[in-house]
Amino acid sequence: MNDFYLSEIEPGGHIHFIGIGGISMSALAQICVKRGYQVTGSDRKESHITRRLEELGVKVFYQHAKENSNGADLVVYTAAISPDNEELTFAVGSGIKAVERSTFLGAVMRDYAYSICIAGTHGKTTTTSMMSHVLLRCGCDPTIMLGGELDAIGGNMRLGDSAYFLTEACEFHGSFLEFFPRIAVVTNVDADHLDYFKDLDHIKQAFTQFARIPGEEGYVIVCGDDANAMECVRDTEAQVITYGLGKENVFCPMNLQYRDGCGVFDVEYDGTIVPVALKVAGEHNVQNALACFAAGYAMGLNGNDIAAGLEAFTLVHRRFERKGSYRGALIVDDYAHHPTEIKCTLKTAKSMCKGRLYVVFQPHTYTRTLLLLDEFAKAFDDADAVIVTDIYAAREKDNGKIHARDLVARLKDRGVYTEYISNFDDIAARLRAELCDGDVVITMGAGNVYKIGEQLLQK
């Protein structure tokens, strides 16, 4: 239970963030700057995120040292920070209060009467970004925290002056159980983060707890197409509103068709029919848009304004992001790193592809690749050719139990044309030799695989 209140820190107090270059931590740091706190932070490397913080007056240290947290009134750290991190151990040993990122975010959330938390194994960032456009269109002046960067708010956060707070809510380490949503959205529930959760049942338990948080005065918005998600909301006292493609849902599309892969449909909203023409492709984005209608209904927003906000939404960086073209071939980058996400993204790409569909996949973390190997092997059926590069370690170390070649072997057994290429330059060279007009290339993964598309477009 989160019993931390931001009011424990005096106005103008010193807050130090360990891992300040992370997408969520940097957003929290910016909120604190705008609230008048003295903010410092540390990270292992410089980035455009840390440079932006420095422009706001934040002192960023590019190495971890105990002196960094000296004099702080509060230290905020991420779950990825080791318990023996010298800044953290110094703070704790010196009697400085230290809280994990999700606890701090929950404390920030307490100050808002209308907090909207968007959770789910897949689609959190896109749905939160869509909802950002909706709230802006409706004149809500929201505070927004994203797990990606959105042009409409100039980055990954926006500080408003209203009672509306919008954030995505990640289940990893049970982080979202520290939050205080009045409106909780659950897009889907799937097996992921199995380096923390024991199995799918363990994940369902976490989402079940999350769905109980809004209480009888709140709302739970849930995708009725997803059996796991529906199972997790059975015991909540909140009012449940379903959305999805199925006609049994409270919010479902009527007269659904696709233009250039983008959903065009009508929605019955508060007794009227509201037309919507999305500018983002895929069946999953129709579902994401319907989630926004359901959340907007819970907030009492105007249906036509919701539709206008959704129609203004074009993309989030690294979510089916069209980067450009090379010899008539479309170059796309996507963050998908889970089998369900990969299937969904490739289904959308296949529907738009006039030539061959090439996929460059960078597996993300050894644990995920090992535990979901069978599912990964079934995720690339829509691809004409797959190049698999080395596993992106992220927070993990290679224990020798899994290699990218293992996935290549499974895909070949399934009849998918696949090869393993480690070097990014070699991958770019192979694609340059093969791409033709009408082809589509997707670089896919949560690591740095996007650089391959950038190489193609530079030459």
N, C-alpha and C positions, 0 to 999 in steps of 0.2 A: 504493500500500500504506500502511495506517495504522500508523505506528510511534510514535504518541503514547501515553503512559501517564499516567493521572491522578496516579500516585504522584510524578510530576515536580514537582507543586505541593505544598508543605508543608501539613500540617494547619493549618487556620485561615487559610490564604492568601487573597489578594484576587483574585477572579475577576470580570471585567467583561464583560457581555453587550451587544453592539451589536445592537439590534433585539429587545430583551427582551420586547416585547409580543406577539411571535409565539407561536402555540400550542405549538410544539415548544421554542422558546427559553425560554419561561416555565416549562415543565415541567422543563427542565434546571436552570434557576435555582433552582427549588424543591428539587430533589434536592440541589443544592450547599448550600443553606441548611440542610437537615436533616442534612447531613454535617458541618456546622460551619464551612464556608467563609464568609468575608466576601464578600457579593455586592452588586454594583452593576450598573446597566444603563441603557441609553438607548433611547428610542423617540420617534417624531415626535408621538404623541398619547396622551392618557390614555384608558384603557379599564377595563372591569371586571377585566380580567386584570392590568393594571399596579397597579390599586388593591389587588387581593388580594396582590400581591407586596409592596407597601408595608406592608400589615398584618403581613407576615412579617418586616419589618425591612429590606427591600431598599430602597436609595436609588435612585430612578428619576429620570433627567434627561430632560426633555421637549424637548430640542433637542440636536443633535449638536455637540459642541465637544471640542477636543483635551484640555482639562482633565479631561473625564469619565473618561478611561482612565489618567490620571496616578496612579502609585503601584500599579497593578495588577501582580499576578504572572503573570496570564494574561488574554488577551482572546479572547473567543469571538464570532464574527461569522457571519452567514448569507450564503448565496450571493447573496441579493438586495442585499447591501450593496455599494456602488460601491468599486472598488479605491482611489479617491482620497478616500474618507471620511476626514475629518480625525482622528477618533478612532483609526481603524485605521492611518493613515499615521504618526501620532504614536507609537503603540505600537511599530510596526515600527522606526521611526527611533530610538526610545529603547531598543531591545534587549529590549522586552517580548515574550514568546512569544505568538503569535497563531495560533489554529487555527479552521478552519471548523466550523460546527455539527455536521455529520455526523461529522467526525473526533473531536470531543469526545464525541458520543454513543457512537461505537464504543469509545472509551476507557472510558467508564462501563460499557459492556456487558461488558468484559473481566473485571469483578469478579464475574460471575454464571456459575455452572456450567451453568444451564439457561436459555439465552437463546432466545426465540422471536421471530422477525421475520416479520411478515406483509406481503408485497409483492403487487403486482398493479396494473394500470392502474386497475381499478375495484374497489370493495368493501373497501378496506383498513381504513378506519375502522370500518365496521360489523362486519367479521369480528374485528377486534382488540377491539372492545367486547363482542361475544359471548364471545370467549375470556376476557375479563376476568371476566365472570360465571361462566364455567366454573371458572377457577382459584380464584376466591373461594369458590365452592360446595364445591370439593374441598379447601379448607383449606390452599392452597399459600402464602398470605401473599405474593403477588407484588409486585414493583415494576412499575408500569405507566406507559407513555407513550402518549398518544393524540393523534390529529390533530383531535379534536373533544372535546366535553365530555359526560361520562357521569355521570348522577345517582348511580349506584352507588358511584362513587369520589369524588364531590363536586367534579368538575372534569375536568381533562385529564391528571392524574397521580396516582399513589399510590406511596408509598414503603413497601415491605415490609421484613421482616427475614429473608427466606429467600434461597435460591440461584436463585429464579425471576425472570426479567426478560422482560417482554412489551412489544413496541413495533411500530408499523407502520413499514414501510421503504419510503420513497419513492425512485423511480428517477430523478427529476429531477436533473440535473447528476451523475448516477452516484452519488448520495449513499449508496445502500444498499451500495455496494461497499466502504465504510469500516467496515461492521458485522461482527460476529462471531457469527452465529447458530449454535446447535446444531441448531435446528429452523427451517427456512426454508419459508414457505408462499407459493405463487404462485397467486393466484386467477384471473388471466387476463393476457394480454399483447395490447395493442392500440396503435394509432397515437395518440400524444398527446405533449405537450411538444415539439412539432416546432420550437419556437424554440431548442431545445437539440439534440435528436436530428435526424439527417439524414433518416431515414425509418424505416419499420417494421423493416427489417433491422438498423439501428443499435440500435434498442430491444431486439430479440431478442439481440443480442450482449451487451448489458448484463445482461439477465436470465439468459443462459447463464453469465456470470461469477458472478452472484449465486448461482446454483444449485450452483456448485462450492465455495463457501465452507465449508459444513458438513463436508465431507470424509467419509472412510469411517466415522467414528464418529458422524456426524450423520444427520439425516433431511431430505428434501425432500418436502413435502406439496404436491401439484399437482392442479388441476382437470383431470381427464381429458376433460371435455367441450370444452376449449379447445385447438384444434390448435396454436396458437402457443405456448401454455404448455408443452405436451407436447414440442414441438420443442426448447425451451430446457433441458429437464432430461435430455436423452439422454446427455450426457457427464459427468454428475456421478458421483462415487464414493460419494455418500451413498445411504442406503436410500431408495427412492422409494415413496411411498404415494399412490395416486390416490383422488380422490373426485369425485362428480358425479351427475347424474341418470341417466346411462347405466348399464346393468346390468354393463358390462365393468369398472367401477371397483371398487376394493377396498371403498370405502364409498359405498353408493348407497341411495336410499330404497325401501322396500317399502310397498305398500298406500298410496301417496301420494294424498291428497285435500286439498281446501282448504275451510276454514271461515272465512267472512268475509275471504277472500283469504289467510289464513294457513295454511301447510303443516302437515299432520298426517300422520305416517308412522312406520314402524318402521325400525330399523337393526340389522343383525347386527353385534354388537360382542363380540369375544373369545369367540365360541361361544354367545352368548346374544342374544335378541331384545329390543331396548330401544325402547319407544314414546316418541315425542316429539310435543308439540303446541306449535308456535311461536305467539308472540303478535305477530309482525311479518309483514307481508304480502309476497307475491311469491315467484316461482320462484327468483329470485336469492338470497333469504334461506334457502331450503332448501339451496342449494349452500353458502352461507356456514356454515350450521350443520354440514353434513357435513365441511367443512374443520376445524371444531373437534373433531369426533369423531376425525378422522384424527390431528390434532395431539395430542389427549388420549391416543390409543392409543400414540403414540410416547413419551409421557411416563409411560405405565403408570397412567393415571387410571381410576377406576371409571366404567363406562358409564352407570349410573343417575344418578350425580352429575353427569356431563356433561349428560345430558338435563335434569336439574333446573336446572342453571345456564342452559341455553338457554331453558327455559320461563320463567325469571325475567327474561329480557331483553325489554324493551319498545321502546326506541328510543334513538337517539343524536340529540342536537339537530341539526336541519337535515337529517335523513335520513328522508324520508317522515314528517315530524313533523306530527301533527294539531294544529292551533293552536286550533280552535274552529269555530263555525258562525255563519253570517250568513243570516237568513231561511230556515233549513233547508238551506242549502248548506254543505258541508264545506270548510273552508279548510285546505290542506296546504302545507307548505313543504319543499322538497327542494334539496339541494346539487348535483344533477346539472348538469354543464356540458359533458359530452362526448356525442356522438351515441349511443353505445352505452348510456350511463347513462340518457339521456332516453328512448330506446325502452323500456328495461326498466321504468323508473318509470311511464311512461304505460300500458304493458301492464297493470301492477298496478292503476293507478288506474281504467282502463276496466272492469276486471272487477268493481270495487266500485261503479261509478257508475250510479245509477238514472236520472239526468237527463242534462244536458249536461256535458261535460268542458272546462273553460276552463284554458288555460295562459298564464301570464305569464312570458315567458322573457327573461332578461338575459344575452346572450352574454358570455363571460369571456375577455378578452384579444383583441387584434386579430389576433395571429398564429394562434391556434387557430381563430378564426372564418373567417379567410381560407383557411387550408390545409385545413380540414375543411368548407368551405361546402357541397359536394355531399352529404356525409354528413349534415350538419345538416338539409338540405332534405328528407331522407328519414326523419327521426327523429320527425316529429310527426303521422304518419298516424292515430294513435288519438285525436287531439284534435278536438273539435268546433269550437273557436275558439282562435286563438292571438294574443296581443298580444306584440309584440317591442318592448323598450325599448332604450335606447342601450347600446352595448358598454361593459362594465366594464373599464377599462384595467389595473387592478392594477399590475404592475411595468413596464408598457409605455407608450410614447407613441404617439399617433395619427399614422400616416404617410400618411393619406389614401387608402390602398389599399382599405379595406373600411369599410362602414357597415352599421348594423342594417337599413337599407332594402334592402340587397342580399339579405339573408336573407328579408325579407318578400316580395320579388319572386319568389324561388325557390319559396317555399312557395305563393304564389298560382298560379304556373305548374303546381304539382303538384295544385292543386285544394283546398288547405287554406285555410279562411277565416282570413285573417290581416290584422292592421293594425299599423302602427307608431305608438306613442304614447310620447313622450319623458318627459313629466311624470308622476311617481308619483301626484299628486293627481288628475290627469285619468284615470289608469288605474283608481284606486279608484272614482271617480265613475261610470265606464262600467260597472264590475262591479256596483255598487249598483243601477244601472238595469235590469240584465238578469238577475241571479241569481234562481233559483227553488228551491223545496224539491226536494231530491234531486240538485241539481247538485254538482259538485266543482270547486274552483279550486286549481290548483297554482302557486305562485310558485317559479320554478326558476332556479338559477344560483348561482355561488360568490361573488357580490358582495353587494350590500345590497338585493336585490329582495325579501327577506323583509319589509321594512318596509311593503310594500303590503298584505300580509295583516294586519299589525298595525293598519294604518289601517282596514281593513274591520271589524275586531273592536272598534274603539274607538267606532264611531258606529252 
